[in-house]
Amino acid sequence: MPGRTQKKLVDSAPQRILADFKVGVDNVIFSVDTDQNRLLVLLVMRHEEPCIGQWSLPGTLVRQGESLEDAAYRVLSEKIRVENLYLEQLYTFGGPDRDPREASTSYGVRYLSVSHFALVRYVEAELIADGVSGIAWYPMHQVPKLAFDHNQILEYGYRRLRNKLEYSPVAFEVLPELFTLNDLYQLYTTVLGDNFSDYSNFRSRLLKLGFLQDTGVKVSRGAGRPATLYRFDANAFAPFKDKPLVFI
């Protein structure tokens, strides 16, 4: 009978123990060294188990009564002093066995990481070494094997950064208030690679969009012709804010 068959299936199902979770945040903090055209990520060396002595992303467990965003900002404030930054939630990583501490508990405590993506101005950033064995900016192509699943989190953050550059004005978060078009182009090539676009097409595309304000001021760098300084105009950009705009 249908009713008995259903009851038998339910009764034979194994008992499932609900997972007990601890929640942390891990911040992928990027910056661009525009002088040397390097994309950098901030790493800290762990000073306690698990993974003591390994480089990792700056992170913390969320405190009681603390929001995820507040925890992410707390990590930033404990590791770096900077006036201007961009921060957004990235992704939640919660696969089994992503943290060695899960195996040391008899009740199977799971460790979730709600990762965040941050972008800061390199010349303004002051690193704070309190409470860590080491802290450093690492060029993306020199990042070592990181603790936990932080290489995976970093790769996810790098993809987000590339997408952000193509579809949002996030680049202006790390440029000075006044910049040349070549400054902007160099930032894009540093993150996206030299072959993403030639300078002529990049310049034409950006100027047509109309949210770069010509200041009328020119600056001389090297032997070339003086270059015009521009300013990002947030009001002129407002009509594009919720549109699938492609900058490049």
Buried (B, 14 or more C-beta within 10 A) or exposed (E): EEEEEEEEEEEEEEEEEEEEEBBBBBBBBBBBBBEEEBBBBBBBBBEEEBBEEBBBBBBBEBEEEBEBBEBBBBBBEBBBEBEEBBBEEBBEBBEEEBBEBBEEEEEEBBBBBBBBBBBBBBEBBEBBEEEBBEBEBBEBEEBEEBBBBBBBBBEBBBEBBBEBBBBBBBBBBBBEEBBBBBBBBBBBBBBBEEEBBEEEEBBEEBEEEEBBBEEEEEEEEEEEEEBBBBBBBEEEBEEBEEEEBEBB
